[in-house]
Amino acid sequence: MELIVARHREDLVKARGEGAVALVPTMGALHEGHRSLIRLARERADHVVVSVFVNPLQFGPNEDFSRYPRTFDADLEVCRAEGVDVVFAPSAEDMYRPDRQVSVNAGHMGTVVEGASRPGHFDGVLTVVLKLFNLVRPDVAVFGQKDAQQLALIRRMVADLDLPVEIVGAPTVREPDGLALSSRNRYLSGDERTVALALSRALRAGAAESVPSAILATARSVLDAAGDRLDLDYLVLVDPATFAQARETHAGPAVLAVAARVGTTRLIDNVVLTLTPA
Ligand code: AMP
């Protein structure tokens, strides 16, 4: 099957075949993490649509929208190799009319942790994801656990707004040395990459502990040991469904999440733990 590149809503309607459709939303610069999502999507549906759209709405004024990597030709090659049926790559002008008024509000959960560092980010994410759902009308949509709060908020949006789509979460793909794959890793110099390894190392060390205070203290000590080339934004242990901070007596699943700047690159990572009551 030939890969179809759809630029407009009308192209998508034409490309839509019979059978279940799975959507994998991305901002392009596709890597092995995205490939794993595409493979999961293929297992879940007859047709796979990958969207490639660098969403201006989810970038703050001082963030990296203009320098975000754009590698569309290479992305098409990845999609072809993975047997994707349709790549949906709209322009920003087509997605956002100049007179638009209505958008999605991510609620309180959109203002904590990552949302506290990036005001408005999750409103922008949920708005574009809802639009993509309406344009593509998938039965299933696949998102990475790498962006744990995004995944949790999308699940909330689907529940709160009764959206007829099944959300599938995919595990984080890492380099052999632990670094979580990210389109932004290409900004890192060799030295910065070495510093960045402290994120996944800290999460692993924290995950070996069993109570919240020890989990956080152990992870924190690994981050501190990386020195001042690692500029920590947050290290938190939260409930995966609400992103509220886990109490010392927390039992059940919890997400240990970290964000830090290395040079000019902001990186995030997380692991899911299961805490057992003392
Ligand atoms: P992005 O293109 O960075 O917006 O990411 C598109 C999708 O790929 C999101 O659902 C991400 O959570 C997911 N993703 C990004 N990095 C990884 C990774 N290392 N492993 C698994 N999924 C990922």
Boltz pocket constraint, residues with backbone or C-beta under 6 A from the ligand:
constraints:
  - pocket:
      binder: B
      contacts: [[A, 25], [A, 26], [A, 27], [A, 28], [A, 32], [A, 33], [A, 34], [A, 36], [A, 37], [A, 142], [A, 143], [A, 144], [A, 145], [A, 146], [A, 147], [A, 170], [A, 171], [A, 172], [A, 173], [A, 174], [A, 180], [A, 181], [A, 182], [A, 183]]
      max_distance: 6.0
